[in-house]
Amino acid sequence: MINMIQNAKDQAAGLAMKAYRAAVADGTLPAAEVKTAPVEIPKDTANGDFTTTFALAASKALRSNPRLIAQTLLDHMDLEGTYFSSAEIAGPGFLNFRLNDTWYEGVMSAVESEGEAYGTSDALKGQKIMVEFVSANPTGPMHMGNARGGVLGDTLAAVLAASGADVSREFYVNDAGHQIDKFAHSIEARYLQLIQGEENVPFPADGYQGGDIKDLAQAYYDAHGEALVDVPAEERQAKLAEFGLSVNLPKMKTDLQRYKIEYDTWFYESTLHESGYVAETVGLLTQGGWTYEKDGAIWLRTADILRENLRKAGKKEKDIEKLDLKDDVLRRANGFYTYFAADIAYHRNKFAVRGFDKVINIWGADHHGHVARLKGALDALGLNGSERLDIVLMQLVKLLRDGEVVRMSKRTGKAISLSDLLDEVSVDAARWYFNAKPDTQMEFDLGLAVREDSENPIYYVEYAHARICSLLRAMEGEGVTVGRQADVEMSLLSGETEKALIKQLSQFCEEVRLAARDYDPSHINRYLQELAACFHRFYGACRIKGEEPKVMAARLKLADDTRVVLRNGLKLIGVDAPEKM
């Protein structure tokens, strides 16, 4: 797709190099190995729209003053038929370029021709990428960390897909192992307490204390009575765990759908154990010499793997020795495989069986210590986990109301769950606020999220879209519709706020690219706020209704293009673009 910022950068770089070659050809500058210098956008537009350090970068090779080189380049530069009206020297030898109407027209033409596809690209075409996110234990309600991870994962998947990747969203269901065993024992204790009395049935010391466990036990009792009292404990626990999952998993799916999150795959940990894939994976590590037995357990030589990886990364031996590197148990002495063993098998499945080129996991910051260990285990399996597995660590969330930290739901009196949050604020507000830079701790202000004024960024952005839609309806009521770009006279959009708005429209393609590159979809939030601000400034400074027909047509077209880009950006982060507010 068309990225007019990149096109201008490429053209400016090409112009500088072409001018250099012309200067070499007539002997004005000496021939040397000169590389194309990067082109950037100056922070201050008084310094032009684009600038290159070509002359500064080439001064050593050409053994000449950068300003003299820059002047020679200008003398050999032809801007005819380009995006630029002029070029000039600034400072120690910068070459600054100023855009002409052709470039501005190109931006608006791209928005018109690409429509809903504007902002997309094929930068990641051919890459098969999985984004795994939330993957909450199905033993209780989803909490705020899950709420944040859900939005970050979903919007990251969206920007990767917009950049051309073949993206799959996945939820890993931990329906096996220690957590489920604890889940089963917890429900069992509450179930038996209902029948035999709380004082007669001890509750597990490490059991789940939440009221939801009592609710599950009561629901099973209401449906089946005392049917499980006299069956063997193992059978009773299995049936209660199965019942608990049959209630919790559909609730999780419903909450996530309400949150506008749809997964391509729900992958169950139990299938890895039942198929023997975990045992097979540990066997492959053993064949590779990466395991050993001690005290009846099978251990992974994690410390050796990590030391080797650190050496390859150039880490000094003395620094490596200072690290507290430890090995990990893969299979306990009782024959049960650990969660880590299952996690290695799960990620081996992602790469070796399902063929993903890249896997991205959204994890809480408390999983930091697990990252290198998992990557190292995949390296030991020959799957290049160090390069192909990326982990995005997200920081904690603080919920605030009137400046005070909120931990309990007013409605339930319990810790606030995703469902509780969505009862209090709109889905759009939740998605907007949670789509914040993942590596920073965030504060979610419940009061701000429901305000209907410019202080609330999601309201501010959605209002800009609705304002344009209202304008278009009003104009259409007077018989005036949006014309085609070919009929717009760009010279009439010469004001500072008009050009600033067109530049901001062009920036969308770049922000989508950066969001995908940095695994940080909050680029889109920041972009949309600035686009909304640019539009409001334009609308306040440039009259549309009642203006001279040609000026009105040009400005109306610019407003409509802004509507398209606002809609595309909001859609990318899973937020509605309302036509009325």
C-alpha positions in Angstrom: 0.0 0.0 0.0 1.0 3.6 -0.4 3.1 5.2 2.4 3.7 8.8 1.4 6.1 9.5 4.2 8.3 6.6 3.2 7.9 7.6 -0.5 9.1 11.2 0.3 12.0 9.9 2.4 13.1 7.5 -0.4 12.8 10.3 -3.0 14.8 12.8 -0.9 17.6 10.2 -0.3 17.6 9.4 -4.0 17.8 13.1 -5.0 20.9 13.6 -2.8 22.6 10.5 -4.2 21.7 11.4 -7.8 23.1 14.9 -7.3 26.3 13.5 -5.8 26.8 11.2 -8.8 26.2 14.2 -11.2 28.8 16.2 -9.2 31.3 13.3 -9.6 30.6 13.1 -13.3 31.5 16.7 -13.9 34.5 16.6 -11.5 33.0 19.0 -8.9 33.2 16.3 -6.2 35.6 13.4 -6.0 34.5 9.8 -6.4 34.4 7.9 -3.1 32.4 5.2 -1.4 29.5 7.2 -0.1 26.4 5.6 1.4 22.9 6.9 1.3 22.2 8.8 4.4 18.9 8.5 6.3 16.1 11.1 5.8 14.2 12.2 8.8 11.3 14.6 9.7 12.6 17.7 11.6 10.9 18.4 14.9 10.5 22.0 13.9 8.7 22.4 10.5 10.5 25.8 10.1 13.5 23.5 9.2 11.6 22.0 6.3 9.4 18.9 6.0 12.2 16.4 5.5 16.0 16.6 6.1 19.0 14.5 5.2 22.5 14.4 6.8 24.0 13.2 3.5 26.6 16.0 3.3 27.6 15.5 6.9 28.0 11.7 6.6 30.0 12.0 3.3 32.4 14.8 4.5 35.0 12.4 5.8 35.1 10.3 2.7 35.1 13.4 0.4 37.5 15.3 2.7 35.5 18.4 2.4 33.4 20.8 4.5 29.8 19.5 4.8 28.2 22.9 3.8 30.3 23.0 0.7 29.2 19.5 -0.2 25.6 20.4 0.5 25.9 23.5 -1.8 27.4 21.3 -4.5 24.6 18.9 -4.2 22.0 21.7 -4.5 23.8 23.0 -7.6 23.3 19.5 -9.2 19.8 18.8 -7.9 16.7 18.9 -10.1 13.4 18.9 -8.2 11.2 19.0 -11.4 8.5 16.3 -11.1 9.3 15.5 -7.5 7.4 15.9 -4.2 9.5 18.9 -3.3 9.1 22.6 -4.1 12.5 23.6 -2.7 15.7 22.4 -0.9 18.0 24.4 1.2 21.1 24.2 3.4 20.8 24.6 7.2 23.2 24.4 10.1 26.5 22.5 9.6 25.3 20.9 6.4 21.8 19.6 6.6 19.8 19.5 3.4 16.2 20.4 4.1 13.3 19.7 1.7 9.9 21.4 1.5 6.9 19.5 0.1 4.8 20.7 -2.8 1.1 20.1 -3.6 1.9 16.9 -5.4 2.8 15.2 -2.2 -0.2 16.5 -0.3 -2.5 15.4 -3.2 -0.8 12.0 -3.1 -1.7 11.5 0.6 -5.4 12.3 0.0 -5.5 10.2 -3.2 -4.1 7.2 -1.2 -6.8 7.6 1.5 -9.5 7.8 -1.2 -8.2 4.8 -3.3 -7.4 2.5 -0.4 -10.3 3.3 1.9 -10.6 0.7 4.6 -7.2 -0.7 3.5 -5.4 2.6 4.1 -2.6 2.1 6.7 -2.0 -1.6 5.8 1.1 -2.9 4.1 2.8 -6.1 3.0 5.9 -5.5 5.2 5.4 -8.9 7.0 3.9 -10.8 4.0 4.8 -14.4 4.1 5.3 -14.6 7.9 3.2 -16.9 9.9 2.9 -15.5 13.4 1.0 -16.6 16.5 0.1 -14.3 19.3 -0.8 -16.1 22.5 -2.4 -14.0 25.1 -4.5 -14.0 28.3 -4.2 -17.8 28.8 -5.7 -17.3 32.2 -6.0 -20.3 34.5 -9.6 -21.5 34.1 -9.9 -21.9 37.9 -11.5 -18.5 38.5 -12.7 -15.2 37.1 -10.3 -13.2 34.8 -8.6 -10.3 36.6 -7.2 -6.9 35.6 -3.9 -8.4 34.3 -6.0 -10.6 32.0 -8.0 -7.5 30.9 -4.8 -5.7 30.0 -3.2 -8.7 28.3 -6.3 -9.3 26.3 -6.3 -5.9 24.7 -2.5 -5.8 24.1 -2.6 -9.3 22.5 -5.6 -8.6 20.4 -4.4 -5.2 19.1 -0.9 -6.5 18.5 -2.3 -9.3 16.4 -4.3 -6.6 14.5 -1.4 -4.4 13.7 0.7 -7.4 12.6 -2.1 -8.5 10.3 -2.4 -5.0 9.0 1.3 -5.3 8.2 0.7 -8.3 6.0 1.5 -11.2 8.4 -0.7 -14.3 8.6 -1.7 -14.0 12.2 -3.3 -16.5 14.6 -4.7 -15.6 18.0 -4.4 -18.4 20.6 -5.6 -19.0 24.2 -3.7 -21.8 26.1 -6.0 -23.5 28.5 -4.2 -24.8 31.5 -6.7 -27.7 32.1 -4.0 -30.1 33.5 -1.4 -30.2 36.2 -1.1 -28.7 39.7 -3.5 -25.8 39.3 -6.3 -28.1 38.2 -5.5 -30.6 40.9 -5.8 -27.7 43.5 -9.0 -26.6 41.8 -10.5 -30.1 42.1 -9.5 -30.4 45.8 -11.0 -26.9 46.5 -14.4 -27.7 44.9 -14.4 -31.1 46.6 -13.9 -29.6 50.0 -16.7 -27.0 49.5 -19.0 -29.7 48.1 -18.4 -32.1 51.1 -18.8 -29.1 53.5 -22.3 -28.5 52.1 -23.2 -32.1 53.0 -21.2 -32.8 56.1 -20.7 -29.3 57.6 -17.8 -26.9 57.3 -16.5 -28.0 60.8 -16.2 -31.6 59.6 -14.3 -31.1 56.4 -11.0 -29.3 56.4 -10.3 -26.9 53.5 -6.9 -27.4 51.8 -4.3 -24.9 53.1 -3.3 -23.9 49.6 -6.9 -24.2 48.2 -8.7 -21.5 46.2 -10.6 -19.4 48.8 -12.8 -17.4 46.3 -16.5 -17.3 46.6 -16.7 -18.7 43.0 -15.5 -22.0 44.3 -18.4 -22.2 46.7 -20.7 -21.2 43.9 -19.4 -24.1 41.8 -19.8 -26.6 44.6 -23.3 -25.4 45.3 -24.2 -25.6 41.5 -23.0 -29.2 41.4 -24.9 -30.1 44.5 -28.1 -28.4 43.2 -27.9 -30.5 40.0 -26.6 -33.8 41.4 -27.2 -33.8 45.2 -25.0 -36.2 47.1 -24.1 -38.4 44.1 -20.4 -38.0 44.7 -20.2 -38.6 48.4 -19.5 -42.3 48.3 -17.4 -42.5 45.1 -13.6 -42.8 45.3 -11.9 -39.4 46.0 -10.0 -39.5 42.7 -13.2 -40.0 40.7 -15.0 -37.3 42.7 -12.2 -34.8 42.1 -12.1 -35.6 38.4 -15.9 -35.1 38.0 -15.8 -31.8 40.1 -12.9 -30.4 38.1 -14.6 -31.3 34.8 -17.8 -29.6 36.1 -15.9 -26.5 37.2 -14.2 -26.2 33.8 -17.5 -26.7 32.0 -18.8 -23.6 33.9 -15.7 -21.5 33.9 -14.5 -21.9 30.3 -17.7 -20.8 28.6 -17.9 -17.8 31.0 -14.3 -16.9 30.0 -15.2 -17.1 26.4 -18.4 -15.0 26.9 -16.5 -12.3 28.8 -13.8 -12.2 26.1 -16.3 -12.0 23.3 -18.0 -9.1 25.2 -14.5 -7.6 25.2 -14.5 -8.0 21.4 -11.8 -10.7 21.5 -12.2 -13.8 19.3 -9.6 -16.5 19.2 -8.6 -18.7 16.3 -7.6 -21.5 18.6 -8.3 -22.6 22.2 -5.4 -25.0 22.8 -5.8 -27.4 25.7 -2.8 -28.4 27.8 -4.4 -31.8 28.5 -4.0 -32.8 24.9 -0.2 -32.6 25.2 -0.2 -35.0 28.1 -2.9 -37.4 26.7 -1.1 -37.7 23.3 2.3 -38.4 25.0 3.7 -35.2 23.4 5.2 -33.9 26.7 6.9 -37.2 27.3 8.2 -37.2 23.7 9.6 -33.7 24.1 11.4 -34.6 27.3 12.7 -37.7 25.5 14.2 -35.5 22.7 15.9 -33.3 25.3 17.4 -36.5 26.9 18.6 -37.7 23.5 20.3 -34.4 23.0 22.2 -34.8 26.3 20.3 -32.0 28.0 18.8 -33.9 30.9 20.0 -35.9 33.9 18.3 -37.9 36.7 18.6 -37.0 40.4 16.5 -38.2 43.3 14.2 -40.0 40.9 13.4 -36.9 38.9 14.4 -35.8 35.4 16.2 -32.4 35.3 16.9 -30.1 32.4 20.4 -28.7 32.2 19.0 -25.2 32.1 22.1 -23.6 33.6 24.4 -25.1 30.9 22.0 -24.0 28.1 21.8 -20.5 29.4 25.6 -20.2 29.9 26.1 -21.3 26.3 23.6 -18.8 25.0 25.2 -16.0 27.1 28.6 -16.9 25.7 27.3 -16.7 22.2 25.8 -13.3 23.0 29.3 -12.1 24.0 28.8 -12.1 27.8 32.0 -12.2 29.7 32.7 -15.4 31.7 33.2 -13.6 35.0 29.8 -12.0 34.6 28.1 -15.3 33.7 29.5 -16.9 36.9 27.9 -14.2 39.0 24.5 -15.2 37.8 22.4 -17.6 39.9 21.7 -20.1 37.1 19.8 -23.2 38.1 18.5 -26.3 36.5 14.8 -27.2 36.2 12.8 -30.3 37.0 10.9 -31.7 34.0 9.5 -34.9 35.6 9.0 -35.3 39.3 9.9 -38.4 41.2 6.2 -39.3 41.3 6.2 -39.6 37.5 4.2 -36.3 36.9 5.6 -33.8 34.4 6.0 -30.2 35.6 4.3 -27.2 34.1 7.7 -26.2 32.6 7.9 -29.5 30.7 4.4 -29.0 29.4 5.2 -25.4 28.4 8.3 -26.6 26.4 6.2 -29.2 24.7 3.5 -26.6 23.9 6.0 -24.3 22.3 7.7 -27.1 20.4 4.2 -27.8 19.0 3.9 -24.2 17.9 7.1 -24.4 15.8 7.6 -28.0 14.9 4.0 -29.1 14.3 2.1 -26.0 13.3 5.0 -24.3 11.6 4.8 -20.7 13.0 7.7 -18.6 11.9 7.4 -16.4 14.9 5.5 -16.8 18.2 4.7 -13.8 20.5 3.5 -14.4 24.1 1.9 -11.6 26.2 3.0 -12.3 29.8 2.8 -10.5 33.1 6.1 -9.0 34.3 6.2 -11.6 37.1 7.1 -14.2 34.4 10.3 -12.4 33.6 12.5 -15.2 35.0 10.8 -17.8 32.8 11.7 -16.1 29.5 15.3 -17.1 29.0 14.7 -20.6 30.4 11.9 -21.3 27.9 13.9 -19.9 25.0 16.9 -21.9 26.0 15.0 -25.1 26.1 13.7 -24.5 22.6 17.3 -23.8 21.5 18.3 -27.1 22.9 15.6 -28.7 20.8 17.0 -27.0 17.7 14.0 -24.7 17.3 15.9 -21.4 17.6 13.7 -20.1 20.4 16.1 -17.2 21.0 15.1 -15.7 17.7 11.7 -17.1 17.0 10.0 -16.7 20.4 9.3 -13.2 21.6 7.9 -12.3 25.0 6.1 -9.0 25.6 6.1 -8.4 29.4 3.4 -6.1 30.7 3.4 -4.3 33.9 0.7 -4.1 36.6 -2.6 -2.2 36.4 -3.9 0.1 39.2 -7.6 0.9 39.2 -8.3 4.4 40.5 -11.5 6.1 41.6 -11.3 9.7 42.8 -7.5 9.2 43.2 -7.9 6.2 45.4 -6.8 2.6 44.5 -9.8 0.3 43.9 -9.5 -3.4 44.7 -13.1 -4.5 45.3 -16.2 -4.4 43.2 -19.1 -2.3 44.5 -21.5 -4.8 43.1 -20.0 -8.0 44.3 -17.8 -6.9 47.2 -15.0 -9.1 45.7 -11.8 -8.4 43.7 -12.7 -6.7 40.5 -12.9 -9.1 37.6 -13.0 -8.3 33.8 -16.8 -8.8 33.9 -17.1 -6.3 36.8 -15.0 -3.7 35.0 -17.1 -4.0 31.9 -20.3 -3.4 34.0 -18.8 -0.1 35.1 -17.1 1.3 32.0 -17.7 0.8 28.3 -15.9 -1.9 26.3 -14.4 0.8 24.1 -13.1 2.7 27.1 -11.6 -0.4 28.6 -9.9 -1.4 25.3 -8.6 2.2 24.8 -7.1 2.5 28.2 -5.6 -1.0 28.4 -3.9 -0.5 25.0 -1.1 1.4 26.8 2.6 0.9 26.4 3.1 -2.6 27.8 6.4 -2.0 29.7 4.9 0.8 31.9 2.8 0.4 34.9 -0.6 1.9 34.1 -3.3 3.6 36.1 -6.9 3.1 34.9 -9.0 6.1 36.2 -12.6 4.8 36.3 -13.9 8.3 36.7 -12.0 9.6 33.6 -13.1 6.6 31.5 -16.7 7.6 31.7 -16.4 11.3 31.3 -17.9 12.9 28.2 -15.4 15.7 27.5 -12.1 16.4 25.9 -10.2 15.2 29.0 -11.2 11.7 28.2 -9.1 10.7 25.2 -11.4 8.0 23.9 -14.3 10.4 24.0 -12.2 13.1 22.3 -11.3 10.8 19.4 -14.7 9.2 18.9 -16.3 12.7 19.1 -14.0 13.8 16.2 -15.3 11.0 14.1 -18.9 11.7 15.0 -18.4 15.4 14.4 -17.3 14.7 10.8 -20.2 12.4 10.2 -22.6 15.1 11.5 -21.0 17.6 9.2 -21.4 15.3 6.2 -25.0 14.7 7.0 -25.7 18.4 7.3 -24.0 19.2 4.0 -25.8 16.3 2.3 -29.0 17.8 3.5 -28.1 20.9 1.6 -27.3 18.9 -1.5 -23.5 19.0 -1.1 -21.7 15.7 -1.2 -18.0 14.8 -1.0 -16.3 15.0 -4.4 -13.5 12.9 -5.8 -9.9 13.8 -5.1 -9.3 14.4 -8.8 -11.7 17.3 -8.6 -10.1 19.0 -5.6 -7.8 22.0 -6.1 -4.9 21.3 -3.7 -3.7 24.9 -4.0 -6.8 25.9 -2.0 -5.7 23.8 1.0 -2.7 26.0 1.7 -3.4 27.0 5.3 -1.1 25.8 8.1 -3.9 23.8 9.8 -4.9 22.2 6.5 -1.4 21.0 5.7 -0.8 19.9 9.2 -3.9 17.7 9.0 -2.8 16.1 5.7 0.6 15.4 7.2 -1.1 13.7 10.1 -3.1 11.6 7.7 0.1 10.4 6.1 1.6 9.5 9.4 -0.9 6.7 10.0 0.9 4.2 7.7 4.1 4.9 9.6 2.5 4.4 13.0 1.0 1.0 12.0 4.5 0.0 10.9 6.1 1.1 14.1 3.4 -0.6 16.2 4.1 -3.9 14.5 7.9 -3.4 14.7 7.9 -2.4 18.4 5.2 -4.8 19.5 3.5 -1.7 20.9 0.0 -1.0 19.5 -0.3 2.0 21.8 1.3 3.9 18.9 -2.2 3.9 17.4 -3.8 5.5 20.5 -1.2 8.3 20.5 -1.6 8.8 16.8 -5.4 9.0 17.0 -5.3 11.6 19.7 -3.1 13.8 17.6 -5.2 13.2 14.5 -8.3 14.2 16.5 -6.5 17.3 17.8 -5.4 18.2 14.2 -8.9 17.9 13.0 -10.4 20.0 15.8 -7.8 22.7 15.1 -8.6 22.6 11.3 -12.3 22.7 11.9 -12.0 25.7 14.2 -9.7 27.6 11.8 -11.2 26.7 8.4 -14.9 27.3 7.6 -16.6 24.7 5.4 -20.3 25.4 5.4 -21.1 28.6 3.5 -17.5 28.9 2.1 -16.9 29.6 -1.6 -17.8 26.3 -3.5 -14.3 25.2 -4.5 -12.8 25.9 -1.1 -15.8 24.2 0.5 -15.3 21.1 -1.7 -11.6 20.8 -0.9 -12.1 21.2 2.8 -15.0 18.8 2.9 -12.9 16.2 1.1 -10.2 16.7 3.7 -12.7 16.2 6.5 -14.0 13.1 4.9 -10.5 11.7 4.5 -9.9 12.3 8.2 -13.1 10.4 9.0 -11.8 7.4 7.0 -8.4 7.4 8.9 -10.0 7.8 12.3 -12.3 4.9 11.5 -9.4 2.7 10.3 -7.4 3.5 13.4 -10.2 2.9 15.9 -11.1 -0.4 14.1 -7.5 -1.5 14.4 -7.6 -1.3 18.2 -11.1 -2.7 18.4 -13.0 0.5 19.2 -16.2 1.7 17.6 -16.3 4.8 15.4 -19.7 6.3 16.3 -21.5 8.4 13.7 -23.6 10.2 16.4 -22.7 11.1 20.0 
